[in-house]
C-alpha cells in the first residue's frame, strides 16, 4: 500500500511542476519516492512513435507522402492543414484511400489498380521517410532518451506500438536511439493487426505477446486517436502533445504534458509514470 501512496504523491508533485504551481508535502511522504517498491510496480512503458518518440507527422511523413505522389505524377500534395485533417484516419494506406475517396481518385489510377498502387505508394513513402531519419532530419523529442535510459536501468520493459510500417518503426528506433537501446524494445506495428488505432488491437497484442499485466503498464501517446486506443485497452495513458495534436480532446488521459522534458527536476520521471497506475486506475 505504501508504494501507492508514494506514487500518488509523486504524480501530484509532477503535475504541480507542469502547471507552474508548488505543492508542499510532509517530509515523511516525499522521502518515500525511491525506486524501492515504486518502480517494481511499473512493469512496462508502451510508446506510440509518430508525435511521441519524434514529431514526425508534419515534417516527416507528410513530406515523404508528397514526394511519393510527385514521383508517380499523381497531382496530389498534402499541405500542413490537409494532412492534419487526414491524421484523423489511422494508417498511411487508409489515409490515402480516405483522401482520394473524398476528393476523387487521380485519373491515371484505374479502379482495378488502386489497391495495389496504394500499397506501392506506401512502401515508397516508407523508404523516403527512412532516408530522412538516416539523414538526421527528424530528431527525437525532448526527454525521450532520458526516460528510456531510466527505464532500462530499472529493468522496466519497453515496446513501440504504432500504426506505422514495421520497417519504419524499427529503423527510427535503431537509428535515433542506437543499437543497445533498440535491443531493449519490442516492436508492434500497424500491419501486424487487423484494426488500427483507435482500436486497441496493437496494445492488446503487445500485452499478450510480452506477457504483461495491464494494471502495471503505462502508454505514452500524443493524439486523440492514440488515447482512445489506450482507453479501449484499459491501460493508463500519458499524453505528450505534438505539433498537430495540441488542440485535440484528451478526456480520459491520466496526465497531459507538452513534452517529457530533458530536465528530470521538472519533466516526467519514472515516479511520474508509476503514479499513473494509481491516477489512471478504474478504481481511482
N, C-alpha and C positions, 0 to 999 in steps of 0.2 A: 504493500500500500504506500510505503514511503516514496518509492520511485514515482508514483503517480502524482503525489503532492509536489515533488521536486520538478517534475516535468511540467505540471500546470503552471507553477510559478515561473519557470524558465520562459514559457510562452508569453506570460504576462509581461516580463521584463523586455523580451524581444519586441512584442507589439508596441510597447510604450516607446521604445527606441525609434521604431519606424515612424511613429506618429508625432515624434518631437516632444512627447511628454515624459516625465520621470515618474517612476514608481519606486517607492521605498519599502523594503521588506525587512522583517526582523532578521538579524544575523544568523539565527539558528536555521532559517529556511534557505538563505542564499548560499550557505556553505554546503548544502546538500546536492547542488547541481554538479556532481562529478560523474565520471564515466561509470563508476561502480553502480551496477543495478539499473542505471538510466539507459545507457547505450544498449545494454543487453536486451532491452525490450524492443529496440528498433532493429528489426531483422533485415529489412531491405528498403532501398530507395529506387523507385521506378521512374525513369526520366522520359519525358517526351523529348524529341530532338529539335524540330523546327520551332524557333522562337524561344526555346528553353536553353539548350546547350549553346546554340548560336542563333543570332537574329537573321535567319537565312531566307525568310519568305520574300521580303521586298527586294533585297539586293542580291539574292542568290537564285532561288527557284524561278522567280518571275523573269529575270533576265535570261536564264537558261531556256525557259519555255519560248521566249521571244526569238532567241537565236535559232532554235529548232524550227519554229514556224517560218522564219526568214529563209533558212536553208531549203525548205520544201515549198517555197513560193505559195504560201497559204493565205497571204494578205490578212494576217491576224497579228495584232500586237496588243498586249495587255498593259495598260498604264497602271500607275500605282493605285488609283481609285478602283478600277475594274477588278484588279487582282484581289484587292481587299474584300470585295463582294464575293468573288469566287472562292475565297477561303472558307466560306460557309459550307462548302461542299468538301467532304473528306476524301483525299486521294487525288493524285495528279491525273490519272486516266479519267476518273469520274469528273474532274474539274473541266477538262477539255470537252468531254461529252456534254456536260451541262451547258457550257458556254455556247457551243455550236447548235445544240437543240434550241437554245433561246434566240440566237441571232441569225441562224441559218448556217448550213454547212458550206465550206468552200466549194466552188464549182468544180475544182479538179479532184474532189474526193467523191467517188461514186458510192451509192448506198451500200453496195456489196463490199467495198474495200474499207469502209470506215472503221470497223472494229480493229482490223489488223493494222491500219495506219495509226490509230491512236496508240496501240501498243508500241509500234515502231518509233513514234514521236517521243513517247515516254522514255524509252531506252536511250534515245539520242540526247534528250534533255538531261537524263541522269549522267551521261558521260560528260556533258558540258559542265554540269554542276560540280562534278568531282574534280574537273580541271580547275575550277575556281577555288575549291578547297585546297588543292595541291599548290596553287599559286599564292596561298595565304591571303586571299581576298575576303575570307569570311572568318573573322576571329571568334573565339569563344566569348560568351558573355561574362561579365564580372562575377567573381565568386564561385564559378562552376568548379574550377580545379581545386580551389581551397576546400570546398565541401566534399568533393570526391576523394581527395587525399586523406581527409579526416576520416571518411567512411572506410577507406581501405585499411587505415591504421587500426580501426576498431573492429575489423572483420565484418563490417556491415555489407551485405550483398548488393550488387548493382545490376541494373538492366536498363536498356533503352527500349521503349515501347512506342513505335512511331508508325504513322500511316505512310511514310516514305518508303522507297525501294530499299531492300535489304543491303544491296551493294553500296548505295549512297550512305546509309547509316553507318555501316561498318567502316567505310573509308573516312568519314568525318571523325569518328571516334579514334581510329588508329592514327590518322594524320595530325589532328589537333591536340590529342591527349598523349600520344606516344604509345609504343607497343606494350610497355609494362602496365600502364593503366588500362589500356584496351583489353588486356588479358583478363582483367577482373570483371568485365562486362559480359552479360548475355544480351543478345540482340533479338528483338521480336519486331518484325516489320509488317507493313500493311498487306503485303502479298501473301503472308502466312495465314491469314484469317479470312473467313468468308465475308464478314461485315467489318467495315472500318469505323473509326470513331465518327459519331458519338456512341456507337455500340461499344460495349465493354470488352469485346472479344480478345483484343490484343493484351489487355491487362489480365484477363482471366487465364489466357494461355501462359503468360509469364508466371503467374501464381502456381498454376498446375504443374508446369514443367520444372519449375525451380523448387517445388515442394514448400511453398511459403505459407505463412499464416497471415491472412488479410488484416487481422487486427494488429499486426506488428509491422505493417508496410505503410509507406508514405509515397504518394505520387507527386511529381513536380510537373505542372502544366502551365501553359500561357494563354490558352484560348477557352472560349465558352464551350466549343465542341469537345475539347480535351477534358474539361471539367465535368461535362455530362458523362463522358465515358468513365471517369474516375468514380463519380457518384453512383453510376449504374453498377460498377464493380464492387461498390461498398467499401472503398478504400479512402482514407482521408487525403485531401489534396491541398497543396500549397500552390498558389498561382503567382508566377513572376510575369508581370505584364510586359508585352513586347510592343514593337512599333505599330503593329496592326491591331492589337487587341486591347489597348488601354481603355477603350470605352465600352467594352462588352459587359454583359451581365454575368457576374461571378457569384451569384447567390448559391450558397451551399458550400463554398470553399472554406476550408479550415483556417486559411490565412491568405492574405493578398499583399504582395510587396512589389515594388518597382523592379527590383533585382535582388539577387542573393547577396551581393556586395563583397568586395575584396577585403574589407576590414572586419575581422571576426568580432571586434568590440561592438560594432553597430549592425553587422549583417546577420544573415541566417546561419545558425550553427547546428550541430548535431543535437544539442539540447533543445533547440527550437523545434526541430523535426520530431524528436521523440515526444515532445509536449503535444504535438498534434494528434498523437494516438489517444490522448485524453480529450482534447478540444474537439477532435473530429469524430469521436466515437458516437454510435447511436444513442448511448445512454447518457451522454453529456448534456 
